[in-house]
Amino acid sequence: MATGVEFGLDTFGDVTVDAEGNRLPYGQVIRNVVEQAVLADRLGIDGFGIGEHHRDDYAVSAPEIVLAAIASRTERIRLGTAVTVLSSDDPVRVFERFATLDALSHGRAEITLGRGSFTESFPLFGYDLTDYDRLFAEKADLMSHLLTEDAVSWQGTVRAPLEKQHVYPKTESGHIRTWIGVGGSPESVVRAAEYGFPLVLAIIGGAPARFAPYVDLYHRALAEFGKEPLPVAVHSPGFVARTDEEAADILWPHVRVLFNRIGAERGWPPMTRERFDHDVTEGAMHVGSPETVARKIANTVRALGVQRFDLKYSNGTLPHDRLMTAIELYGTEVIPRVRELLADDTTSGS
């Protein structure tokens, strides 16, 4: 087992509450996200990703601006999205914004492109949901051309064509690390391989090991398309506290609020504590003490053979101070312990 795994943190900028349970204003939530990223950088965590949403329970609709603020206060942490909703955006503008972020951060920008699990951006920006698949497929194709940073000639049906068009600014390295995030669609996995994008698996439910066939499909598709091997990452929710019991008890009421709100929109039954506890012990939630979380992350890395693990540390209305403590434990105890566990695998020849 290789030990060169990267470890990151992801947030959607969930609107949180203060110590008395009062909802914080959006501005304070965004400023708190910046402080969380600054802490992650100080702790040596590899990456920090911010998701794009356009609804009232998430504060961040323009991740690149927040990431630019973070870039000015950090030194080494990679700064990306989780995800950029490419279907309702313009690939040219996406490239321009991230090339600018790359300049401000001295080459630390990365992009994760996705279709998004929420659809509010489609009517907001005038897109028809019946074009959901076509929008992403064509725009991902255009993005693959733009990322070469050469003159682009491209024609599709979802935007105006380009004819030998350069897009600026160019990056200093000539490359922005760009992933495609998928939630379990084989077609999306194959598309990522076809365009030569590294893959991020969003594992938010069920046992992580059940995603192994998608990793295998991705590697086989890369080979069939004549592409070089590329990394695979996992994005999965979690929370770290001093003990397993404390972590679960702190997280539960905030996850319940989040799940039941989204569930009411999608026709899901209310979340029960029994189901939550099952997701913690058997499912995708990496929750518990540093030792428990480290062992679960190591198991996920082993089961899927991935090169990066991103913990979605913000979950519902969890207060800022709880998030800061979780980040501290993740950086100082969880990551070093995962590295030890994976190194032990190498030493034992497993």
Secondary structure, DSSP 8 states (H G I E B T S, - for coil): -----EEEEEE--B--B-TTS-B--HHHHHHHHHHHHHHHHHTT-SEEEE----STTB--S-HHHHHHHHHTT-SS-EEEES-EEGGGS-HHHHHHHHHHHHHHTTS-BEEEEE--S--THHHHTT--GGGHHHHHHHHHHHHHHHTTTS-EEE--SSS--EEEE--S---SSS--EEEEEESS-HHHHHHHHHHT--EEEE--SS-GGGGHHHHHHHHHHHHHTT-----EEEEEEEEE-SSHHHHHHHHHHHHHHHHHHHHHHHT-----HHHHHHHHHTSS-EEESHHHHHHHHHHHHHHHT-SEEEEE---TT--HHHHHHHHHHIIIIIHHHHHHHHHHHHHHT-
